[in-house]
Amino acid sequence: MESNTQTKFCHAPSASKITGKVCYHGEIWLRGGSSNYRGQGLSSVLPRLVLGLALAKWAPDYIWGLGHSWLIERGIPQKYGYCHVEAKGAYMEQSKFSRPVDSWIMWMTQSDLIDLTHIQPDQHLAAGMGY
């Protein structure tokens, strides 16, 4: 079934600055339940491990990802180490969900990533960042 409406897509202004050697920091889904991996604290370890591996293997100029507004409201990008977050990273006014989809863009430079790998997890706690 075709729709007469067209999808309007735009992106955050900062997205055009993310160039060069770029890595996408994607998603991982963990199985839930009391005897599985969700809720075991892996969300504070795995993202940083992946970022460190990306730096060691590819030395990207930028690492970026997308997140829905509820992730942004909970401070998840900052928990993962992202310094930059901007609305309308990928914004679709008409979508298959019949409502706008606004994925925020989060990114870090190579310099941000290097700084992140030199900070010990317990230093984040001492600074009151709650990681």
Stockholm file with secondary structure:
# STOCKHOLM 1.0

chainA/1-131         MESNTQTKFCHAPSASKITGKVCYHGEIWLRGGSSNYRGQGLSSVLPRLVLGLALAKWAPDYIWGLGHSWLIERGIPQKYGYCHVEAKGAYMEQSKFSRPVDSWIMWMTQSDLIDLTHIQPDQHLAAGMGY
#=GR chainA/1-131 SS CCCSSCCCEECCGGGGGCCSSEEECCCCCCCCSTTSSTTSSGGGTHHHHHHHHHHHHHCCSEEEEEECHHHHHTTHHHHHTCCEEEEEEEEESSCTTSSCEEEEEEEEEHHHHHHHHTSCHHHHHHTTCCC
#=GC SS_cons         CCCSSCCCEECCGGGGGCCSSEEECCCCCCCCSTTSSTTSSGGGTHHHHHHHHHHHHHCCSEEEEEECHHHHHTTHHHHHTCCEEEEEEEEESSCTTSSCEEEEEEEEEHHHHHHHHTSCHHHHHHTTCCC
//
